[in-house]
Amino acid sequence: MNTDVAERSLADHQRVVDRIWTQYPDRQNRTSSSWWWFILFPDGDEGYGPEQLMFSIAARAGDDIRVNDIPMQGLDLDRSVEAGVDEFSAISVGWYGDDEAVHEGLVNQPATARLVDGSISAWADGEEGKKGGEIRESTDRPLGLEAHFAGEKGEATFEAWGDLENRVDSPVQAMDTDTTVGGMDLVAWRRMQFEGEFDLPDGPEQLEGICYFQRVCLNLPLFPWKWIWAFFPDGTAFSAFIPFLGPQVLRRGYRFFDSKRLERSTIPVRQSALWEPSTGDRIVEFESATIEPVFDDGPHPHFEVEVSDGDGNHVSFTATSYGHARNYIDRPILGGVTESHWSYNEYLFRMDDLQGEIDGRQINRETMGQGFGTLEYACGLGL
């Protein structure tokens, strides 16, 4: 299904950006989590890859939790928010990868976060200076974001902005549900340009390219899902999202079932996918989507991806993973008798065996070039 993308005014965009700087404390409950994050795709010889970077500031409700085995205080539901200042426990995380290695723990720093109109910051003082992260509205553009992250293994200072010409290149309120049992508020800026300076394990780099930004306030248990975000050299974006139920809700740590059939024994709660051309004037929405793991002799699975809309538009490819990063959250439950565990796996991948058709145009490596992306395979259940 094709959806035309209407233009919006700068005031419309600003109203969406303003939502980034709140997590709606009155909606939060004991299952709540919030995160503000970027995935960066630097410009490379083949397209937007194979380099990728991720930076995030994240919080989770609970008295005592562990994030990546780091003990920390969880989000205090009884905190007071005065004069528009929301202070809470959070952690800044980041990783960097390419087709040779993934460097996890680039940033991995708990701190007290300060969320106000126009910025969120979470810094901790140490012997070697401040560690943590900060995201704020741009000072040099009508609308944009500036970010600074620093950790034991690296540092990043960059700016990101969109063209603001359509829904693809602009901030959007992608979801806003609030019920008696919980809900979700999601702001997405799907296609932004970025540039900045990065101090990485291999040395300092000046990078620029395309990125994705998202602010999520989830007032439900952290559940399993599969999610893809990918870019082609011309800026065309592809996405697919499948929350699911299956035996993976019981998974702890980074492992898989010996049986391929059991690993694929999932029930999708919903299926959705998008094709967003570089022109940004329309979005192709797919109603059917599958993302299935494939195992060979490598250290990580690949994934078979297929989407279609029933009207002739369809895309399929193999997401060939060349790197893996993982963040995970443990929280005591039942008075400390046991713990809930949720694991957030991110796979760097390149598109292989690309085939499809969009509006009568053949989709393959020759017509689109090399696509790169990130695939999330979240398992466990964060109660």
N, C-alpha and C positions, 0 to 999 in steps of 0.2 A: 504494500500500500504506500502510495506517495503522499506526502504531506507538505504543502507549501509552507514556507517559513516567512512570516510577516516581519516587517521592520518595526523597531520600537524606538522610543525617544530616549535621550540620555537620562531623563528623570525615571523612566521605566527601568533602565539598567541599574540606576543608583538604588532604587528601592530593593532590588534583588541583592545587590552587594551589601546593603545595610544588614541583611539577614545573616550574613557571614559572621557578624560580630555579636551574636547571641546564641545560646544553646537552650533558651526557654526553660529556665530552672523550674517554673511552675508545672511543667509537663513531666519532669524527670521522676524516675522511680528506681527501685533497687536493682533493676536490670539495665539501667541506662548506660550508654557510652557515647562519647563524642570524639570526632577526629577531624582535623584540618590537614589536608595533604596534597602534595604535588607528585606527579610522575613525569619526569623529564626525558625527552627523546632528542639528544643532540644530533645535529646535522652531520651525516657521514657520507662516505663515498658511494654507498648503495641506496641511501635514503635516510630515514630517521632511525638509525641504529648502526652497529649493534650496541653502542653505549646506551645505558639507561641509568637514571638516578631516581631515588625516592626519598622524600623528606616529609615528616609528619609530626604534629603535636596531637597527642591523644590522651583521653581520660576515660576511666571506667568506674562505676559505682562500686562501693564496698569499703569495709573498714580496713582490711589488710588484703592486698592483692600482690601478685608477682607478675611482672611483665618482662619477658625474656630472662626469667630467673632473677630479676632484680626486685627485692622486696620494696614496697612503697605503699603509701596511703592511697585509698581509692577516693573517688568523688564523694564528697560529703553532701548528702541530700538536705541536711539541716543548716547549711551555710547561709549567711545573710548576704544579700546583694544590695549594696548601698551606693547611691549616687551613680548608678549605671556601671559599677565596678564589680565584676564577678571573679573571685579568687578561688582556686581549687587545685588539687593535686593532679599533675599530668606528667607525661614523659615525652621527650622529643627523640625521635628515632630517624635513622637514615641509612641507606646503603648505596653502593655504586657497583655497576657491573658492566662487563663487555663479553665478547665471545672467548676470552681467555680465563677470566676469573670473576667471581662476585665477592665483594668486600662488604660483609655484614658488620654492623656495629660501627659504621662511620660516625654516627651519633647514636647515643643510647643513654640519655640523661634525664632522670627524674628531677622535678622542680615544682615550685608553686607557680601555677600559671595565672596570668592577669589578663582578663578579657574585658575590653572596653570598646566604645564606639571607634572603629577604625583600626583596631589592632588586637592581636593576641601575642603574648610573650611568656616564655617559661625558661628563665635563666637561673643557673646555680653557680655561685662563686666557688672557685677552686684555686689551688696554688698556681696553676698555669693559666688563669684567667677564667672568663665566663664560659660555661658549657650549657647547651640547650638550643632553643630555637625561638624565632619571632617571625610573624607574618603581619604585614600592615598594608594599608592602602597606599598606592603610589603617590609620591610628592611631585612628580614631573609630568603626569598624564591625567587626562580627565577621569579615566577609570583604568586601574591596573593594580597589581599587587607587587610588593617588595618582600623579600624573604632573606633571613640570615640564620644559618644553622652552624653550630660548632660543636665538635666532639673530640674524643681522644684520638681518632684516626683521620679526621679531616674537617674541612670547613667549606661552606658555600655561601656566597652572597649573590643574589640574582634578582632580576625584575621580570615580571610576566604581564602580558597585556593581550587583549583581543581587539579585532578590527571593529567590533560593535555594529556590524552591518546586517547581522541576521542572528537567528537563535543558535546557530552552530558556533559562531565566534563570540558570543555574548554570554554573560552569566544568566542562568535560568533557574527557576524554582522547579526542580525536577520531581519533587515529591513533598507533600505536606499532609500527613494523616495524623489525627489525634483522637484516640478512642479511650474508653474506660480501661482497656487492658493494655494500652500502649500505642505506639505509633512511630513515625519517622518524619524528619524534616531534612531535606537534602537540597543543597545548592550546588550546582555543577557549572563549571566553566570549561567546556569540552575541548576547545581548540584555542590555545593561547600561543603567542610567540614568547620566547624567553631569551635572555642573554645575561651572562654574569661571569664571575671569577670563582674557581673551584680549586681548593687545595686537596688533592686526592692522593691515595697511597702511592701512585706512580709519579706524583709531582703536581705542581700547579698547572691549571689549564684555563683558557678562556673559551667558554662554550656558548653556543647559541643553537636554537632549534625550536621544536614544538613541544608543548606540555599540556597536561590536563590537571585541573584543580577541582577539589571537592571538599565541601564541609558537610558532615553527616552528624545528625543528632538522632540516635537510635534508642528508643525507649521500649525495647523488646530484648529478650535473650539473644546473644550472638549466635547465629545459626549457620549451617553449612550453605555455601553457594559456590558457583563457578561464574567468573566474570572475566571478560576480555575487553581490552582497549588496544587498538592498533592503528598505525598510520602508514599511508603509502607516500612515495616521494613527492607527489603533487599536493599533499595535505589532506587527501580523502581519508576519512576516519571510519573504522568499523568497530562495533561494540556488540556484545551479547551478554545477557545476564540470566542465570538460572539458579534461583534458590531451590533447595531440594531436601527431601527426607530420605534417610537410608541408614545402613549400619555405620556409616562414617560419623554419626553423631556420638558414637561411643569411642571414637579414636582418640588416643593419647600419644603425643610425640609425633615424629615424622616417620611414618611407615605406611605400608599398603597391604591389602589382602593378597595372598598367594594366588587366589583365583581371579582371573580377569572378569569372569561373569559376576562374581560377588562385588568386585570393585565398581562395576557398572550397575549394580542393583540399586538404583535410586528412583525416587518418584519426584518429578519436578513440581514445585508449588506453582510456578508460573514460568513462561518462556517468553523472552523478548530479545530483539536484536535490531540494530540500526546500521544503515549505510548513509554516511553523510558526505556528499561530494565536496570537493574543494571549493566549488562556487558558492556553497552555503545557501542556495536558494530553495532547497527542498531536502526532505529527509525520507528515505525509504525505510519503512518499518516492516520487520518480519515477525510473523505470528508463531512460526515454528522454529525451534533452535535446539540443537544437541551439541554437547561438548563431552567427548568420551576419552578417558585416558588410554594410552597405548604404551605397553612396556616392551623394551628390548634389552640390550646388554648395557645401556647407559645408566648413569647414576640417578636420572630423573625421568619421569614419564613424558611422552609427547601426547598430543591431544588431537583427535579427529573432530573437526568442526563443520557443521552443516546448518544452514538457515534457509528458509523460503517463506514466501508470503501467499502462495496459492494463486498468484496472478502472473506467474512466469518469472518473477525475480527470485534468484537463488544464488548462493555463494557457498563453496565448500573449500576447505584447505586443511593441511596438517600444520598444527602449531608445534614446530620442532624446537623444543626447549634447549637452550645452551647455557642456562644459569638458573639458580634458585636462591631465594632469600625467604626468611621465615621470621614472623613475629608471633608470639603466643602469650596467652593470659591464663593464669591460674588463680582461682578464688575459693577459699574455704566455704563450704555449705554444710547444712545440717549440724550446726554447732561445732564445726571442725572435724566431724567424723570422716568426711571425704571432701574432695575438691571438684569443682567444675573446671573443664579445660577446653579452650578454644584455640585453634591453630590457623594462622593466616599465611598460607603459602603463596608466594609470588614467583612465577616462572617467566624469565626473559625468553622470547621466542622469535623465530623468523617464520614467515609463511612459505610453505612448500606445497607443491601440487595444487596451486590455486586454480579453481575453475568456477565459472558462474556466468550469469547474465543479469544486467541491470538496465531496464528500459530499452531492451534490444541490443545493448552493447555487450560484447563479449568481455568477460573479466578473466584475465590470466596474467602470468608474469610478463608477457610481451606488452600487453596494453596498460598495465598498472605499475610495473616495476616491482622492486623488492619491498614487501611489507614487513614491518617489525612491530612487536607488541609486548604487552604484559598480560599474563593470564593468572588469575587468582583461583585457587582451589582451597576454600576454607572448610575445615572439618572440626568436629567436636561440637560442644554446646555450652555456651557461656551463660550459666544461670546466675 
